[in-house]
Amino acid sequence: MLYMNLLTSGKLHSYLAEVDKQAEDMFLRLVKEYADRQDVTEQLKKDNPYEWIGRMNNIQACVREVVGTELIYT
């Protein structure tokens, strides 16, 4: 119903752009928060880049799931 209303009123594009912006902002904020909580720092990146990559990939995967659940699929 929402889709049809937005489509017929010509507001679908602006609505989707706003949701995309909110999702991107939420993703960046949560990645920083998770990394801070798990002590994934620039020092770790310098000392052990492979561990940093693995941990950051895990954080990003978790955050993608949160953003999808909280913002995209609701």
Phi and psi restraints in degrees (range 20) as a CNS / XPLOR table:
assign (resid 1 and name C) (resid 2 and name N)
       (resid 2 and name CA) (resid 2 and name C) 1.0 -59.5 20.0 2
assign (resid 2 and name N) (resid 2 and name CA)
       (resid 2 and name C) (resid 3 and name N) 1.0 -43.0 20.0 2
assign (resid 2 and name C) (resid 3 and name N)
       (resid 3 and name CA) (resid 3 and name C) 1.0 -57.4 20.0 2
assign (resid 3 and name N) (resid 3 and name CA)
       (resid 3 and name C) (resid 4 and name N) 1.0 -49.5 20.0 2
assign (resid 3 and name C) (resid 4 and name N)
       (resid 4 and name CA) (resid 4 and name C) 1.0 -63.5 20.0 2
assign (resid 4 and name N) (resid 4 and name CA)
       (resid 4 and name C) (resid 5 and name N) 1.0 -41.1 20.0 2
assign (resid 4 and name C) (resid 5 and name N)
       (resid 5 and name CA) (resid 5 and name C) 1.0 -62.0 20.0 2
assign (resid 5 and name N) (resid 5 and name CA)
       (resid 5 and name C) (resid 6 and name N) 1.0 -45.7 20.0 2
assign (resid 5 and name C) (resid 6 and name N)
       (resid 6 and name CA) (resid 6 and name C) 1.0 -67.0 20.0 2
assign (resid 6 and name N) (resid 6 and name CA)
       (resid 6 and name C) (resid 7 and name N) 1.0 -40.3 20.0 2
assign (resid 6 and name C) (resid 7 and name N)
       (resid 7 and name CA) (resid 7 and name C) 1.0 -64.2 20.0 2
assign (resid 7 and name N) (resid 7 and name CA)
       (resid 7 and name C) (resid 8 and name N) 1.0 -47.9 20.0 2
assign (resid 7 and name C) (resid 8 and name N)
       (resid 8 and name CA) (resid 8 and name C) 1.0 -72.9 20.0 2
assign (resid 8 and name N) (resid 8 and name CA)
       (resid 8 and name C) (resid 9 and name N) 1.0 -23.9 20.0 2
assign (resid 8 and name C) (resid 9 and name N)
       (resid 9 and name CA) (resid 9 and name C) 1.0 -89.0 20.0 2
assign (resid 9 and name N) (resid 9 and name CA)
       (resid 9 and name C) (resid 10 and name N) 1.0 -6.2 20.0 2
assign (resid 9 and name C) (resid 10 and name N)
       (resid 10 and name CA) (resid 10 and name C) 1.0 79.6 20.0 2
assign (resid 10 and name N) (resid 10 and name CA)
       (resid 10 and name C) (resid 11 and name N) 1.0 16.1 20.0 2
assign (resid 10 and name C) (resid 11 and name N)
       (resid 11 and name CA) (resid 11 and name C) 1.0 -106.4 20.0 2
assign (resid 11 and name N) (resid 11 and name CA)
       (resid 11 and name C) (resid 12 and name N) 1.0 5.0 20.0 2
assign (resid 11 and name C) (resid 12 and name N)
       (resid 12 and name CA) (resid 12 and name C) 1.0 -61.5 20.0 2
assign (resid 12 and name N) (resid 12 and name CA)
       (resid 12 and name C) (resid 13 and name N) 1.0 -47.1 20.0 2
assign (resid 12 and name C) (resid 13 and name N)
       (resid 13 and name CA) (resid 13 and name C) 1.0 -60.4 20.0 2
assign (resid 13 and name N) (resid 13 and name CA)
       (resid 13 and name C) (resid 14 and name N) 1.0 -47.0 20.0 2
assign (resid 13 and name C) (resid 14 and name N)
       (resid 14 and name CA) (resid 14 and name C) 1.0 -66.9 20.0 2
assign (resid 14 and name N) (resid 14 and name CA)
       (resid 14 and name C) (resid 15 and name N) 1.0 -35.3 20.0 2
assign (resid 14 and name C) (resid 15 and name N)
       (resid 15 and name CA) (resid 15 and name C) 1.0 -64.1 20.0 2
assign (resid 15 and name N) (resid 15 and name CA)
       (resid 15 and name C) (resid 16 and name N) 1.0 -47.1 20.0 2
assign (resid 15 and name C) (resid 16 and name N)
       (resid 16 and name CA) (resid 16 and name C) 1.0 -65.2 20.0 2
assign (resid 16 and name N) (resid 16 and name CA)
       (resid 16 and name C) (resid 17 and name N) 1.0 -37.0 20.0 2
assign (resid 16 and name C) (resid 17 and name N)
       (resid 17 and name CA) (resid 17 and name C) 1.0 -63.7 20.0 2
assign (resid 17 and name N) (resid 17 and name CA)
       (resid 17 and name C) (resid 18 and name N) 1.0 -39.7 20.0 2
assign (resid 17 and name C) (resid 18 and name N)
       (resid 18 and name CA) (resid 18 and name C) 1.0 -67.4 20.0 2
assign (resid 18 and name N) (resid 18 and name CA)
       (resid 18 and name C) (resid 19 and name N) 1.0 -43.0 20.0 2
assign (resid 18 and name C) (resid 19 and name N)
       (resid 19 and name CA) (resid 19 and name C) 1.0 -63.5 20.0 2
assign (resid 19 and name N) (resid 19 and name CA)
       (resid 19 and name C) (resid 20 and name N) 1.0 -40.6 20.0 2
assign (resid 19 and name C) (resid 20 and name N)
       (resid 20 and name CA) (resid 20 and name C) 1.0 -61.3 20.0 2
assign (resid 20 and name N) (resid 20 and name CA)
       (resid 20 and name C) (resid 21 and name N) 1.0 -43.2 20.0 2
assign (resid 20 and name C) (resid 21 and name N)
       (resid 21 and name CA) (resid 21 and name C) 1.0 -64.0 20.0 2
assign (resid 21 and name N) (resid 21 and name CA)
       (resid 21 and name C) (resid 22 and name N) 1.0 -43.4 20.0 2
assign (resid 21 and name C) (resid 22 and name N)
       (resid 22 and name CA) (resid 22 and name C) 1.0 -63.1 20.0 2
assign (resid 22 and name N) (resid 22 and name CA)
       (resid 22 and name C) (resid 23 and name N) 1.0 -41.5 20.0 2
assign (resid 22 and name C) (resid 23 and name N)
       (resid 23 and name CA) (resid 23 and name C) 1.0 -65.2 20.0 2
assign (resid 23 and name N) (resid 23 and name CA)
       (resid 23 and name C) (resid 24 and name N) 1.0 -42.4 20.0 2
assign (resid 23 and name C) (resid 24 and name N)
       (resid 24 and name CA) (resid 24 and name C) 1.0 -64.3 20.0 2
assign (resid 24 and name N) (resid 24 and name CA)
       (resid 24 and name C) (resid 25 and name N) 1.0 -45.0 20.0 2
assign (resid 24 and name C) (resid 25 and name N)
       (resid 25 and name CA) (resid 25 and name C) 1.0 -61.3 20.0 2
assign (resid 25 and name N) (resid 25 and name CA)
       (resid 25 and name C) (resid 26 and name N) 1.0 -44.5 20.0 2
assign (resid 25 and name C) (resid 26 and name N)
       (resid 26 and name CA) (resid 26 and name C) 1.0 -63.9 20.0 2
assign (resid 26 and name N) (resid 26 and name CA)
       (resid 26 and name C) (resid 27 and name N) 1.0 -42.6 20.0 2
assign (resid 26 and name C) (resid 27 and name N)
       (resid 27 and name CA) (resid 27 and name C) 1.0 -59.3 20.0 2
assign (resid 27 and name N) (resid 27 and name CA)
       (resid 27 and name C) (resid 28 and name N) 1.0 -50.5 20.0 2
assign (resid 27 and name C) (resid 28 and name N)
       (resid 28 and name CA) (resid 28 and name C) 1.0 -63.3 20.0 2
assign (resid 28 and name N) (resid 28 and name CA)
       (resid 28 and name C) (resid 29 and name N) 1.0 -41.2 20.0 2
assign (resid 28 and name C) (resid 29 and name N)
       (resid 29 and name CA) (resid 29 and name C) 1.0 -64.7 20.0 2
assign (resid 29 and name N) (resid 29 and name CA)
       (resid 29 and name C) (resid 30 and name N) 1.0 -45.7 20.0 2
assign (resid 29 and name C) (resid 30 and name N)
       (resid 30 and name CA) (resid 30 and name C) 1.0 -69.2 20.0 2
assign (resid 30 and name N) (resid 30 and name CA)
       (resid 30 and name C) (resid 31 and name N) 1.0 -37.0 20.0 2
assign (resid 30 and name C) (resid 31 and name N)
       (resid 31 and name CA) (resid 31 and name C) 1.0 -59.7 20.0 2
assign (resid 31 and name N) (resid 31 and name CA)
       (resid 31 and name C) (resid 32 and name N) 1.0 -44.8 20.0 2
assign (resid 31 and name C) (resid 32 and name N)
       (resid 32 and name CA) (resid 32 and name C) 1.0 -63.3 20.0 2
assign (resid 32 and name N) (resid 32 and name CA)
       (resid 32 and name C) (resid 33 and name N) 1.0 -44.4 20.0 2
assign (resid 32 and name C) (resid 33 and name N)
       (resid 33 and name CA) (resid 33 and name C) 1.0 -62.5 20.0 2
assign (resid 33 and name N) (resid 33 and name CA)
       (resid 33 and name C) (resid 34 and name N) 1.0 -46.5 20.0 2
assign (resid 33 and name C) (resid 34 and name N)
       (resid 34 and name CA) (resid 34 and name C) 1.0 -63.4 20.0 2
assign (resid 34 and name N) (resid 34 and name CA)
       (resid 34 and name C) (resid 35 and name N) 1.0 -42.5 20.0 2
assign (resid 34 and name C) (resid 35 and name N)
       (resid 35 and name CA) (resid 35 and name C) 1.0 -64.3 20.0 2
assign (resid 35 and name N) (resid 35 and name CA)
       (resid 35 and name C) (resid 36 and name N) 1.0 -40.9 20.0 2
assign (resid 35 and name C) (resid 36 and name N)
       (resid 36 and name CA) (resid 36 and name C) 1.0 -63.2 20.0 2
assign (resid 36 and name N) (resid 36 and name CA)
       (resid 36 and name C) (resid 37 and name N) 1.0 -44.4 20.0 2
assign (resid 36 and name C) (resid 37 and name N)
       (resid 37 and name CA) (resid 37 and name C) 1.0 -65.1 20.0 2
assign (resid 37 and name N) (resid 37 and name CA)
       (resid 37 and name C) (resid 38 and name N) 1.0 -33.4 20.0 2
assign (resid 37 and name C) (resid 38 and name N)
       (resid 38 and name CA) (resid 38 and name C) 1.0 -96.4 20.0 2
assign (resid 38 and name N) (resid 38 and name CA)
       (resid 38 and name C) (resid 39 and name N) 1.0 8.4 20.0 2
assign (resid 38 and name C) (resid 39 and name N)
       (resid 39 and name CA) (resid 39 and name C) 1.0 57.0 20.0 2
assign (resid 39 and name N) (resid 39 and name CA)
       (resid 39 and name C) (resid 40 and name N) 1.0 42.5 20.0 2
assign (resid 39 and name C) (resid 40 and name N)
       (resid 40 and name CA) (resid 40 and name C) 1.0 -94.6 20.0 2
assign (resid 40 and name N) (resid 40 and name CA)
       (resid 40 and name C) (resid 41 and name N) 1.0 98.1 20.0 2
assign (resid 40 and name C) (resid 41 and name N)
       (resid 41 and name CA) (resid 41 and name C) 1.0 -114.7 20.0 2
assign (resid 41 and name N) (resid 41 and name CA)
       (resid 41 and name C) (resid 42 and name N) 1.0 173.3 20.0 2
assign (resid 41 and name C) (resid 42 and name N)
       (resid 42 and name CA) (resid 42 and name C) 1.0 -65.4 20.0 2
assign (resid 42 and name N) (resid 42 and name CA)
       (resid 42 and name C) (resid 43 and name N) 1.0 -29.6 20.0 2
assign (resid 42 and name C) (resid 43 and name N)
       (resid 43 and name CA) (resid 43 and name C) 1.0 -65.8 20.0 2
assign (resid 43 and name N) (resid 43 and name CA)
       (resid 43 and name C) (resid 44 and name N) 1.0 -41.9 20.0 2
assign (resid 43 and name C) (resid 44 and name N)
       (resid 44 and name CA) (resid 44 and name C) 1.0 -62.5 20.0 2
assign (resid 44 and name N) (resid 44 and name CA)
       (resid 44 and name C) (resid 45 and name N) 1.0 -40.9 20.0 2
assign (resid 44 and name C) (resid 45 and name N)
       (resid 45 and name CA) (resid 45 and name C) 1.0 -59.1 20.0 2
assign (resid 45 and name N) (resid 45 and name CA)
       (resid 45 and name C) (resid 46 and name N) 1.0 -39.5 20.0 2
assign (resid 45 and name C) (resid 46 and name N)
       (resid 46 and name CA) (resid 46 and name C) 1.0 -73.4 20.0 2
assign (resid 46 and name N) (resid 46 and name CA)
       (resid 46 and name C) (resid 47 and name N) 1.0 -43.2 20.0 2
assign (resid 46 and name C) (resid 47 and name N)
       (resid 47 and name CA) (resid 47 and name C) 1.0 -77.7 20.0 2
assign (resid 47 and name N) (resid 47 and name CA)
       (resid 47 and name C) (resid 48 and name N) 1.0 -38.6 20.0 2
assign (resid 47 and name C) (resid 48 and name N)
       (resid 48 and name CA) (resid 48 and name C) 1.0 -145.1 20.0 2
assign (resid 48 and name N) (resid 48 and name CA)
       (resid 48 and name C) (resid 49 and name N) 1.0 79.2 20.0 2
assign (resid 48 and name C) (resid 49 and name N)
       (resid 49 and name CA) (resid 49 and name C) 1.0 -61.6 20.0 2
assign (resid 49 and name N) (resid 49 and name CA)
       (resid 49 and name C) (resid 50 and name N) 1.0 -33.5 20.0 2
assign (resid 49 and name C) (resid 50 and name N)
       (resid 50 and name CA) (resid 50 and name C) 1.0 -68.1 20.0 2
assign (resid 50 and name N) (resid 50 and name CA)
       (resid 50 and name C) (resid 51 and name N) 1.0 -39.2 20.0 2
assign (resid 50 and name C) (resid 51 and name N)
       (resid 51 and name CA) (resid 51 and name C) 1.0 -65.9 20.0 2
assign (resid 51 and name N) (resid 51 and name CA)
       (resid 51 and name C) (resid 52 and name N) 1.0 -42.0 20.0 2
assign (resid 51 and name C) (resid 52 and name N)
       (resid 52 and name CA) (resid 52 and name C) 1.0 -59.7 20.0 2
assign (resid 52 and name N) (resid 52 and name CA)
       (resid 52 and name C) (resid 53 and name N) 1.0 -45.2 20.0 2
assign (resid 52 and name C) (resid 53 and name N)
       (resid 53 and name CA) (resid 53 and name C) 1.0 -61.0 20.0 2
assign (resid 53 and name N) (resid 53 and name CA)
       (resid 53 and name C) (resid 54 and name N) 1.0 -46.8 20.0 2
assign (resid 53 and name C) (resid 54 and name N)
       (resid 54 and name CA) (resid 54 and name C) 1.0 -61.2 20.0 2
assign (resid 54 and name N) (resid 54 and name CA)
       (resid 54 and name C) (resid 55 and name N) 1.0 -44.7 20.0 2
assign (resid 54 and name C) (resid 55 and name N)
       (resid 55 and name CA) (resid 55 and name C) 1.0 -68.4 20.0 2
assign (resid 55 and name N) (resid 55 and name CA)
       (resid 55 and name C) (resid 56 and name N) 1.0 -39.6 20.0 2
assign (resid 55 and name C) (resid 56 and name N)
       (resid 56 and name CA) (resid 56 and name C) 1.0 -67.4 20.0 2
assign (resid 56 and name N) (resid 56 and name CA)
       (resid 56 and name C) (resid 57 and name N) 1.0 -38.5 20.0 2
assign (resid 56 and name C) (resid 57 and name N)
       (resid 57 and name CA) (resid 57 and name C) 1.0 -61.6 20.0 2
assign (resid 57 and name N) (resid 57 and name CA)
       (resid 57 and name C) (resid 58 and name N) 1.0 -40.8 20.0 2
assign (resid 57 and name C) (resid 58 and name N)
       (resid 58 and name CA) (resid 58 and name C) 1.0 -64.3 20.0 2
assign (resid 58 and name N) (resid 58 and name CA)
       (resid 58 and name C) (resid 59 and name N) 1.0 -44.9 20.0 2
assign (resid 58 and name C) (resid 59 and name N)
       (resid 59 and name CA) (resid 59 and name C) 1.0 -60.4 20.0 2
assign (resid 59 and name N) (resid 59 and name CA)
       (resid 59 and name C) (resid 60 and name N) 1.0 -46.6 20.0 2
assign (resid 59 and name C) (resid 60 and name N)
       (resid 60 and name CA) (resid 60 and name C) 1.0 -64.1 20.0 2
assign (resid 60 and name N) (resid 60 and name CA)
       (resid 60 and name C) (resid 61 and name N) 1.0 -38.1 20.0 2
assign (resid 60 and name C) (resid 61 and name N)
       (resid 61 and name CA) (resid 61 and name C) 1.0 -63.8 20.0 2
assign (resid 61 and name N) (resid 61 and name CA)
       (resid 61 and name C) (resid 62 and name N) 1.0 -43.0 20.0 2
assign (resid 61 and name C) (resid 62 and name N)
       (resid 62 and name CA) (resid 62 and name C) 1.0 -63.2 20.0 2
assign (resid 62 and name N) (resid 62 and name CA)
       (resid 62 and name C) (resid 63 and name N) 1.0 -43.3 20.0 2
assign (resid 62 and name C) (resid 63 and name N)
       (resid 63 and name CA) (resid 63 and name C) 1.0 -67.3 20.0 2
assign (resid 63 and name N) (resid 63 and name CA)
       (resid 63 and name C) (resid 64 and name N) 1.0 -39.3 20.0 2
assign (resid 63 and name C) (resid 64 and name N)
       (resid 64 and name CA) (resid 64 and name C) 1.0 -58.0 20.0 2
assign (resid 64 and name N) (resid 64 and name CA)
       (resid 64 and name C) (resid 65 and name N) 1.0 -40.2 20.0 2
assign (resid 64 and name C) (resid 65 and name N)
       (resid 65 and name CA) (resid 65 and name C) 1.0 -65.6 20.0 2
assign (resid 65 and name N) (resid 65 and name CA)
       (resid 65 and name C) (resid 66 and name N) 1.0 -42.9 20.0 2
assign (resid 65 and name C) (resid 66 and name N)
       (resid 66 and name CA) (resid 66 and name C) 1.0 -63.5 20.0 2
assign (resid 66 and name N) (resid 66 and name CA)
       (resid 66 and name C) (resid 67 and name N) 1.0 -48.1 20.0 2
assign (resid 66 and name C) (resid 67 and name N)
       (resid 67 and name CA) (resid 67 and name C) 1.0 -62.0 20.0 2
assign (resid 67 and name N) (resid 67 and name CA)
       (resid 67 and name C) (resid 68 and name N) 1.0 -43.7 20.0 2
assign (resid 67 and name C) (resid 68 and name N)
       (resid 68 and name CA) (resid 68 and name C) 1.0 -60.3 20.0 2
assign (resid 68 and name N) (resid 68 and name CA)
       (resid 68 and name C) (resid 69 and name N) 1.0 -45.5 20.0 2
assign (resid 68 and name C) (resid 69 and name N)
       (resid 69 and name CA) (resid 69 and name C) 1.0 -68.0 20.0 2
assign (resid 69 and name N) (resid 69 and name CA)
       (resid 69 and name C) (resid 70 and name N) 1.0 -45.5 20.0 2
assign (resid 69 and name C) (resid 70 and name N)
       (resid 70 and name CA) (resid 70 and name C) 1.0 -80.6 20.0 2
assign (resid 70 and name N) (resid 70 and name CA)
       (resid 70 and name C) (resid 71 and name N) 1.0 -31.1 20.0 2
assign (resid 70 and name C) (resid 71 and name N)
       (resid 71 and name CA) (resid 71 and name C) 1.0 -119.7 20.0 2
assign (resid 71 and name N) (resid 71 and name CA)
       (resid 71 and name C) (resid 72 and name N) 1.0 -42.9 20.0 2
assign (resid 71 and name C) (resid 72 and name N)
       (resid 72 and name CA) (resid 72 and name C) 1.0 -83.4 20.0 2
assign (resid 72 and name N) (resid 72 and name CA)
       (resid 72 and name C) (resid 73 and name N) 1.0 -51.1 20.0 2
assign (resid 72 and name C) (resid 73 and name N)
       (resid 73 and name CA) (resid 73 and name C) 1.0 -92.2 20.0 2
assign (resid 73 and name N) (resid 73 and name CA)
       (resid 73 and name C) (resid 74 and name N) 1.0 13.8 20.0 2
